[in-house]
Amino acid sequence: MDLLEKFDAIKLESPVDKIINQIRQSIVTGQINPGDRLPSERQLSEKFGIGRTYVRDAIKKLEVLGILKTNPQSGTIVSGIEISAMEGLFTNIIKMGENDFAHLVETRVLMECFAARQASIRRGSKDIQILEEALNQYKGKVETNLPAENEDFNFHLSIAEASQNSVIKSLMLIIIPDIIMIYRKLNVCGNGRYLKSLGEHAEILDFIIRQKPDDAEDAMKKHLKDVLEFSLSYKSQN
């Protein structure tokens, strides 16, 4: 038994990770360049010999990271992210998964509470405008009963930007896309969670605008309390 414990279970690479790896390799080696348009989801699905859902999930994950951009008129475009930065991003997004969910959420709570506090101290008028626009985009999705994970992420990322701490923003870009993917799989944001979050977002923004760092931090902690408890419960059951 002692010898058996020295071995780890083999983790098979998911179809989404395989797609990400292929796109990564093509960008890093220069076969795909910034500004190039990717083939359609249907074409990629046929080429990879895999369902369109996997292709769509891989593209969404890369969109959240800013590596790809999708426009209804021009399709999915490769962004101009630095290759060295991309190497680190790909390494991290591929190796984290459900087993890391609770740890990812714990890290997110720490970072976001700090970001909310700093944003309330350092934010400028442009930051407030960006935050209000992000909140309105989130509100538009929620009020039309549409999925709003990306809009939720954009609001939180805007807070990180308003904190004037580039490291916090970079770390969020690494961990939150993985959290979003797991949220979707486990339906974490179901049962009216989006609507509840809308009011909490508005409260956080109000404290940031009024430069109330203690209140902003407490409001963010309260906002993330449910998902933190869910992640810890999920960890104990798996």
ABEGO torsion letter per residue (X at the ends): XAAAAABBBBBBBBAAAAAAAAAAAAAAAGABBBGBBBBBAAAAAAAAGBBAAAAAAAAAAAAAAGABBBBAAAEBBBBABBAAAAAAAAAAAAABBAAAAAAAAAAAAAAAAAAAAAAAAABBAAAAAAAAAAAAAAAAAAAAGBBAAAAAAAAAAAAAAAAGBAAAAAAAAAAAAAAAAAAAAAGAABGGAAAAAAAAAAAAAAAAAAGBAAAAAAAAAAAAAAAAAAAAAAAAAX
